[in-house]
Amino acid sequence: MCHPVLVRLRTLVMGVALGALTGCDVGPLGPVGDTPPVLSSKTCYSDDDCVADACCGLGTAVTHADEGPTCGGVTCTGSCPPGTIDCGRCIPVCRGDRCAAACQ
């Protein structure tokens, strides 16, 4: 009776271990040469500390939120010019205590 429990437990442990390994962030999501520049050297603590350098994802670089634009009251049109953060399929993130761009 004890054998089926051990088999299930071993399967569960292996599944969790494999899931953890495949979910690790090991580097940039896209080609390094295609990532937008970073304009700030301020320390970030979470992804919320990092923003594009223009409102509505239209920036072409990533910066710390304290040094970024104030976008309150700005109405975004949904446009997507080439070379911008959103249309470059990037998001500002905090990586290694500095803002960076994660791109697909």
C-alpha positions, 0 to 999 in steps of 0.5 A, a space after each residue: 500500500 505504501 508503494 503507490 504513495 511514494 510513486 505519486 510523491 516522486 512524480 509530484 516532486 519531479 513535476 515541481 522541479 521541472 516546472 521551476 526550471 522551465 519558469 526561470 528568467 535566464 535573460 532578455 526575451 529578445 535579441 540584445 541589440 534590439 532592446 531600447 536604451 535605459 536613461 536612468 541609473 536610479 535603483 529600482 525595487 519592482 517593475 512598477 519603478 520602471 516606465 517608458 520615457 513617453 506616455 502611452 508606451 510611445 517612448 523609445 527608451 526606459 527610465 525610472 518612474 521618478 524621472 519619467 513622464 507624468 501621464 495623469 490625464 493623458 488620453 492614449 490613441 492606441 497608435 503604434 509608431 515603429 520603434 516605440 516601446 509597445 510596438 517593439 513588443 517590450 515592457 519596462 522591468 526592474 532587473 538587477 536593481 536597474 530598469 531594463 526592457 524585456 522584449 519579445 
